[in-house]
């Protein structure tokens, strides 16, 4: 921050990612929407290396980690995202509660998840008082006590 300069731009096998957090002193984690919304409205080209599309998956979101020391990527909880079809075209977030447990907000559908060791331990939708409707969660924050 003291130099007001960009030190590194991280590009990788992810699309429409956001909600970056430090998992530990050498690892960033972020929610990967894995959608192509960025390209549709502003004229950007698709990435030249389409092999990354396969790595990121098709029509499910995921959590990516980036190791700052060795500059490697890892997908966290890939099997549980695939098995449950967890996908948010826009928005969405992840919050680690501890190294093996994390909260996921599938924002577009309003579904919230808690996942531990690649198993769903909680899934819910905030129902509305109006039949057939539900509330959108809109970037829930977890407060650890």
C-alpha positions in Angstrom: 0.0 0.0 0.0 2.8 2.4 0.6 3.9 2.5 -3.0 0.3 2.4 -4.4 1.4 -0.1 -7.1 0.1 -3.4 -8.3 2.7 -6.1 -7.3 1.2 -9.1 -9.1 -1.8 -9.9 -11.3 -2.9 -13.5 -10.7 -4.5 -15.2 -13.7 -5.5 -18.8 -13.7 -8.2 -21.4 -14.2 -11.1 -19.3 -12.9 -13.8 -17.0 -14.2 -15.8 -14.3 -12.6 -14.1 -14.9 -9.3 -14.2 -12.7 -6.2 -14.5 -12.7 -2.4 -10.7 -13.2 -1.8 -9.6 -14.1 1.7 -6.3 -15.1 3.3 -6.6 -18.8 4.4 -3.2 -18.6 6.1 0.0 -16.6 5.7 0.8 -18.1 2.2 -2.6 -19.0 0.7 -5.4 -17.0 -0.8 -8.9 -18.5 -1.3 -11.7 -17.1 -3.4 -15.1 -18.0 -4.7 -15.1 -18.9 -8.4 -18.5 -18.3 -10.0 -17.1 -20.2 -13.0 -19.4 -18.3 -15.3 -18.7 -16.2 -18.4 -20.7 -13.2 -17.4 -17.6 -10.9 -17.7 -17.3 -11.6 -21.5 -20.9 -11.1 -22.4 -21.3 -7.4 -21.7 -18.1 -5.6 -22.3 -16.6 -7.1 -25.4 -13.7 -9.0 -23.8 -12.4 -12.0 -25.6 -12.5 -15.5 -24.2 -9.2 -16.7 -22.7 -6.8 -18.0 -25.4 -6.1 -21.2 -23.5 -9.4 -23.1 -23.3 -7.9 -26.0 -21.4 -8.6 -23.9 -18.2 -12.3 -24.2 -18.9 -12.1 -27.9 -18.3 -10.1 -27.5 -15.1 -12.6 -25.0 -13.7 -15.6 -27.3 -14.4 -18.8 -26.7 -16.2 -21.9 -25.1 -14.7 -21.0 -25.4 -11.1 -19.0 -22.9 -9.0 -16.0 -23.8 -6.9 -13.5 -22.6 -4.4 -10.0 -21.9 -5.6 -6.8 -21.5 -3.5 -3.6 -19.9 -4.6 -0.3 -20.5 -2.9 1.7 -17.3 -2.9 5.0 -19.1 -2.3 4.9 -21.6 -5.1 2.3 -19.9 -7.3 0.1 -23.0 -7.6 -3.7 -23.3 -7.8 -5.9 -25.9 -6.1 -9.6 -26.5 -6.2 -11.1 -27.0 -2.8 -14.2 -29.2 -2.3 -14.7 -29.9 -6.0 -16.5 -33.1 -5.5 -19.1 -31.7 -3.1 -19.8 -28.7 -5.5 -20.3 -31.1 -8.4 -22.4 -33.6 -6.5 -24.7 -30.9 -5.2 -24.7 -28.7 -8.3 -23.6 -25.7 -6.3 -23.6 -22.8 -8.7 -24.1 -19.0 -8.6 -23.8 -17.2 -11.9 -23.0 -14.0 -10.1 -22.1 -13.0 -6.6 -21.7 -16.0 -4.1 -19.1 -16.3 -1.4 -17.1 -18.6 0.8 -16.0 -18.1 4.4 -13.8 -20.6 6.1 -14.8 -21.3 9.7 -11.8 -23.5 10.3 -9.4 -25.4 8.0 -11.9 -28.2 7.3 -15.2 -26.3 7.5 -16.5 -23.5 5.3 -19.7 -21.6 4.7 -20.9 -21.1 1.1 -23.5 -18.7 -0.1 -25.1 -19.7 -3.4 -26.4 -16.2 -3.8 -28.5 -16.4 -7.0 -30.7 -19.2 -5.7 -30.5 -18.1 -2.0 -29.2 -21.5 -0.8 -26.6 -21.5 2.0 -24.3 -24.4 2.8 -21.9 -25.4 5.5 -19.4 -28.0 4.3 -17.0 -30.0 6.4 -14.5 -32.4 5.0 -16.3 -32.5 1.6 -19.6 -33.3 3.2 -22.7 -31.1 3.5 -23.6 -30.7 7.1 -26.1 -27.8 6.6 -28.2 -26.6 3.7 -31.0 -24.1 3.9 -33.0 -21.5 2.0 -34.5 -18.5 3.9 -38.2 -18.9 3.1 -40.4 -15.9 2.5 -43.8 -15.3 4.0 -45.1 -15.4 0.4 -45.7 -18.8 -1.0 -43.2 -19.8 -3.8 -40.7 -17.2 -2.9 -37.5 -17.0 -0.8 -35.2 -14.4 0.5 -31.8 -13.7 -1.1 -29.0 -13.8 1.4 -26.8 -11.0 -0.2 -23.3 -11.5 1.2 -23.9 -12.9 4.7 -21.0 -12.4 7.1 -20.0 -14.9 9.7 -19.0 -13.6 13.1 -16.8 -16.0 15.0 -17.1 -15.8 18.8 
